[in-house]
Amino acid sequence: MSVKISGASINSVSMGHVPASFNPVTFWAGYNGGFWDFTNPSNLFANTALTVPATLNTAGGVLGVTDLSGLGNKLVQGPSSTSFTMRSGYCESNYGGLTTAAFSIGNVYTYIALFRPTSVGATQNLVDSDYGVSNRVAQALFLYSSGKMGSYIFGYSSPLVLMSSPSISAGTDYYSAAAVDNTNENLSVAGTTFTSGSGGTLVGGLAPVAVGASYAGAISPIFQQFTGRIYCAAMITKKCTALEIQNIGNYMNSLAGTSAVV
């Protein structure tokens, strides 16, 4: 058995503690974004109005997800797509993405996901804000075709940010975050953080947040939709510190009953 204490980890098992005071509504107060929990059936709905509960194992049957941040930025079925499937303790992404309404992103932000890929080897979108509108903000979190975590930040002098390690494996739970401002991006997964070089001028603007959505065409997208388990996802219009990212990860692990390294 390995233990994670205050950010240290051994043998890729996390046992970090959730701060007693952590609450998404409190943490998101004064910012925009959202926190979406795909593990609890009470948050998952079969319609975009969030009035009909989703049912277990109905393919593409999750068309709406509650925003736990208190901001009301629900995720709903994206254009020309079906959606996620509710399983026991997670949602399966095989059927298309979910997206919020457009809101003001600003020029600092953090995107977060707790997930388990079914396969690697294709570039798959996890969480992004470049979906269905002209304002291009970021493919903030994606699995690159090399099996590494990647990010693409519009407005950066070198917009493509790729981690050299660790390699992502199918069937393993991962926690990943992209914390971005005009100076640089801190892209992390499985307890490893890569800081990009010089940043640029972030475009911000009005854009939705999408989870699991493909990018650049429905027939032959450049970024495929994510295939695998989605436990939790989040976005906030601030550049979170390493400790804040760890606290959110421990909270997500507590909701999902997972032990992904944060």
C-alpha positions as CSV (number, residue, x, y, z in Angstrom):
1,M,0.0,0.0,0.0
2,S,1.3,3.5,-0.8
3,V,0.3,6.8,0.7
4,K,0.1,10.3,-0.6
5,I,0.6,13.1,1.9
6,S,0.8,16.8,1.1
7,G,1.4,16.1,-2.6
8,A,3.9,13.2,-2.4
9,S,2.9,9.9,-3.9
10,I,4.2,6.3,-4.1
11,N,3.2,3.6,-6.5
12,S,0.6,5.8,-8.1
13,V,-2.0,5.6,-5.4
14,S,-3.4,8.8,-3.9
15,M,-4.8,8.9,-0.4
16,G,-4.9,12.7,0.0
17,H,-7.4,14.3,2.3
18,V,-10.2,16.6,1.3
19,P,-10.0,19.9,3.3
20,A,-13.0,20.0,5.7
21,S,-13.9,23.4,4.4
22,F,-13.8,22.6,0.7
23,N,-17.1,23.3,-1.1
24,P,-17.6,24.0,-4.8
25,V,-20.1,26.8,-4.2
26,T,-17.7,28.6,-1.9
27,F,-14.7,28.0,-4.0
28,W,-16.4,29.2,-7.2
29,A,-17.9,32.3,-5.6
30,G,-16.8,35.4,-7.5
31,Y,-15.7,33.4,-10.6
32,N,-17.4,31.8,-13.5
33,G,-17.2,28.2,-14.8
34,G,-18.7,25.1,-13.3
35,F,-18.2,21.8,-11.5
36,W,-19.9,18.7,-12.9
37,D,-20.1,15.4,-11.1
38,F,-20.9,12.4,-13.3
39,T,-20.9,9.8,-10.5
40,N,-24.1,10.7,-8.7
41,P,-27.4,9.8,-10.5
42,S,-29.1,12.8,-8.8
43,N,-27.0,15.1,-11.0
44,L,-27.8,13.3,-14.3
45,F,-30.8,13.9,-16.5
46,A,-32.4,12.5,-19.7
47,N,-33.4,16.0,-21.0
48,T,-31.7,19.4,-21.3
49,A,-34.2,21.0,-19.0
50,L,-32.9,18.8,-16.1
51,T,-36.4,17.6,-15.2
52,V,-36.3,13.9,-16.2
53,P,-33.8,11.7,-14.3
54,A,-31.4,9.7,-16.5
55,T,-31.7,5.9,-16.4
56,L,-28.9,3.4,-15.9
57,N,-27.2,1.8,-19.0
58,T,-29.4,3.7,-21.5
59,A,-27.0,4.4,-24.4
60,G,-26.5,8.2,-24.9
61,G,-29.2,8.8,-22.3
62,V,-27.5,11.6,-20.3
63,L,-28.5,14.9,-21.9
64,G,-28.0,17.2,-19.0
65,V,-25.8,17.5,-15.9
66,T,-26.2,19.8,-12.9
67,D,-23.6,22.4,-12.2
68,L,-22.5,21.9,-8.5
69,S,-20.7,25.3,-8.4
70,G,-24.0,27.2,-7.8
71,L,-23.4,29.2,-11.0
72,G,-26.1,27.4,-13.0
73,N,-23.8,26.5,-15.9
74,K,-25.3,23.1,-16.7
75,L,-24.0,20.8,-19.3
76,V,-26.4,19.7,-22.0
77,Q,-26.5,17.8,-25.2
78,G,-24.3,19.4,-27.9
79,P,-25.4,20.2,-31.4
80,S,-25.8,17.1,-33.7
81,S,-24.7,14.6,-31.0
82,T,-26.1,12.2,-28.6
83,S,-24.6,12.2,-25.1
84,F,-23.1,10.1,-22.3
85,T,-24.4,6.9,-20.8
86,M,-25.0,6.6,-17.0
87,R,-23.2,3.7,-15.5
88,S,-22.9,2.7,-11.8
89,G,-20.5,5.4,-10.4
90,Y,-19.5,7.2,-13.6
91,C,-20.7,8.2,-17.1
92,E,-19.4,6.5,-20.2
93,S,-18.4,8.7,-23.0
94,N,-18.9,7.1,-26.4
95,Y,-21.7,9.0,-27.9
96,G,-20.7,12.7,-28.1
97,G,-20.1,15.7,-25.9
98,L,-22.0,17.9,-23.5
99,T,-21.6,21.7,-23.5
100,T,-22.6,24.7,-21.4
101,A,-24.1,27.9,-22.8
102,A,-21.4,30.4,-23.7
103,F,-20.1,32.6,-20.9
104,S,-17.3,35.1,-20.4
105,I,-14.1,33.1,-20.1
106,G,-11.6,36.0,-19.4
107,N,-7.9,35.6,-19.7
108,V,-7.1,33.3,-16.8
109,Y,-8.6,29.9,-16.3
110,T,-8.2,26.3,-15.0
111,Y,-9.8,23.2,-16.5
112,I,-9.9,19.9,-14.6
113,A,-10.9,16.3,-15.3
114,L,-11.0,13.0,-13.4
115,F,-11.3,10.2,-16.0
116,R,-10.4,6.7,-17.2
117,P,-9.6,6.2,-20.9
118,T,-10.8,3.1,-22.7
119,S,-8.1,3.5,-25.3
120,V,-5.1,5.6,-26.2
121,G,-3.4,6.3,-29.5
122,A,-5.9,8.9,-30.9
123,T,-6.1,12.5,-30.0
124,Q,-9.2,12.8,-27.7
125,N,-10.8,15.9,-26.3
126,L,-11.5,15.9,-22.5
127,V,-12.5,19.5,-21.6
128,D,-12.3,22.5,-23.9
129,S,-13.7,25.9,-24.8
130,D,-13.5,25.8,-28.6
131,Y,-16.9,24.3,-29.5
132,G,-19.6,25.8,-31.7
133,V,-18.6,29.5,-31.5
134,S,-16.1,31.8,-33.3
135,N,-14.2,32.7,-30.1
136,R,-11.4,30.2,-29.8
137,V,-10.1,29.8,-26.3
138,A,-8.6,26.4,-25.7
139,Q,-8.6,22.7,-26.2
140,A,-7.5,22.8,-22.6
141,L,-7.2,19.1,-21.8
142,F,-6.8,16.3,-24.3
143,L,-5.1,12.9,-24.7
144,Y,-2.6,13.2,-27.5
145,S,-2.0,10.5,-30.1
146,S,1.3,9.7,-28.5
147,G,-0.4,8.7,-25.3
148,K,0.6,11.9,-23.4
149,M,-1.5,14.8,-22.0
150,G,-1.8,17.8,-24.2
151,S,-3.3,21.3,-24.3
152,Y,-3.8,23.9,-27.1
153,I,-4.0,27.5,-25.9
154,F,-5.1,30.1,-28.5
155,G,-3.2,33.4,-28.0
156,Y,0.0,31.7,-27.0
157,S,3.1,32.2,-29.1
158,S,3.5,28.4,-29.0
159,P,-0.1,27.3,-28.5
160,L,0.5,23.5,-28.5
161,V,1.6,22.3,-25.0
162,L,2.6,18.6,-24.6
163,M,3.8,16.7,-21.7
164,S,6.7,14.3,-22.3
165,S,5.7,12.1,-19.4
166,P,3.9,10.2,-18.0
167,S,2.4,7.9,-20.6
168,I,-1.3,7.4,-20.3
169,S,-2.6,3.8,-20.1
170,A,-6.1,2.5,-20.9
171,G,-8.1,1.3,-18.0
172,T,-6.4,3.6,-15.4
173,D,-7.9,6.5,-13.5
174,Y,-6.3,9.9,-14.0
175,Y,-6.6,13.4,-12.6
176,S,-5.5,16.2,-14.9
177,A,-5.5,20.0,-14.8
178,A,-4.6,22.9,-17.0
179,A,-4.0,26.2,-15.1
180,V,-3.4,29.1,-17.5
181,D,-2.7,32.8,-17.6
182,N,-0.8,35.1,-20.0
183,T,2.6,34.1,-18.5
184,N,2.4,30.3,-18.9
185,E,0.4,27.1,-18.4
186,N,0.8,24.5,-15.7
187,L,-0.4,21.2,-17.3
188,S,-0.5,18.3,-14.9
189,V,-1.5,14.6,-14.8
190,A,-0.9,11.8,-12.3
191,G,1.0,14.1,-9.9
192,T,3.4,15.4,-12.6
193,T,3.3,19.0,-13.7
194,F,4.8,20.6,-16.8
195,T,5.1,24.3,-17.0
196,S,5.1,25.7,-20.6
197,G,7.5,28.3,-21.9
198,S,6.4,31.9,-22.6
199,G,2.7,32.4,-22.9
200,G,1.0,35.1,-24.9
201,T,-2.2,37.2,-24.9
202,L,-5.2,35.0,-24.1
203,V,-8.3,35.8,-26.1
204,G,-10.9,35.1,-23.5
205,G,-14.3,36.2,-24.8
206,L,-17.6,34.3,-24.8
207,A,-17.4,30.6,-25.2
208,P,-19.0,27.4,-23.9
209,V,-17.2,24.7,-22.0
210,A,-17.5,21.3,-23.5
211,V,-16.8,17.9,-22.0
212,G,-15.9,14.9,-24.2
213,A,-16.7,16.7,-27.5
214,S,-14.9,16.2,-30.8
215,Y,-13.3,19.1,-32.5
216,A,-13.1,20.2,-36.2
217,G,-15.7,18.2,-38.0
218,A,-18.1,15.4,-37.2
219,I,-16.9,13.0,-39.9
220,S,-13.1,13.3,-39.6
221,P,-12.5,15.4,-36.5
222,I,-8.9,16.4,-35.7
223,F,-9.6,15.8,-32.0
224,Q,-11.8,12.8,-31.5
225,Q,-14.4,12.7,-28.7
226,F,-13.2,11.2,-25.5
227,T,-13.9,7.5,-25.1
228,G,-14.0,6.1,-21.6
229,R,-15.2,7.0,-18.1
230,I,-15.9,10.5,-17.0
231,Y,-16.1,10.9,-13.2
232,C,-15.9,14.7,-12.7
233,A,-14.9,17.8,-14.7
234,A,-14.6,21.4,-13.8
235,M,-13.6,24.8,-15.1
236,I,-13.0,28.1,-13.3
237,T,-12.0,31.5,-14.4
238,K,-8.9,31.7,-12.2
239,K,-5.5,30.2,-12.4
240,C,-5.6,27.8,-9.5
241,T,-2.5,27.2,-7.4
242,A,-1.0,23.7,-7.0
243,L,-2.6,23.3,-3.6
244,E,-6.0,24.4,-4.9
245,I,-5.7,21.9,-7.8
246,Q,-4.7,19.2,-5.3
247,N,-7.7,20.0,-3.0
248,I,-10.1,19.8,-6.0
249,G,-8.6,16.5,-7.0
250,N,-9.0,15.0,-3.5
251,Y,-12.6,16.2,-3.5
252,M,-13.3,14.6,-6.9
253,N,-11.7,11.4,-5.7
254,S,-13.9,11.4,-2.7
255,L,-17.0,11.8,-4.9
256,A,-16.0,9.1,-7.3
257,G,-14.5,6.6,-4.9
258,T,-11.3,6.7,-7.0
259,S,-7.6,6.9,-6.1
260,A,-6.2,8.8,-9.0
261,V,-3.0,10.6,-8.1
262,V,-3.5,14.3,-7.8
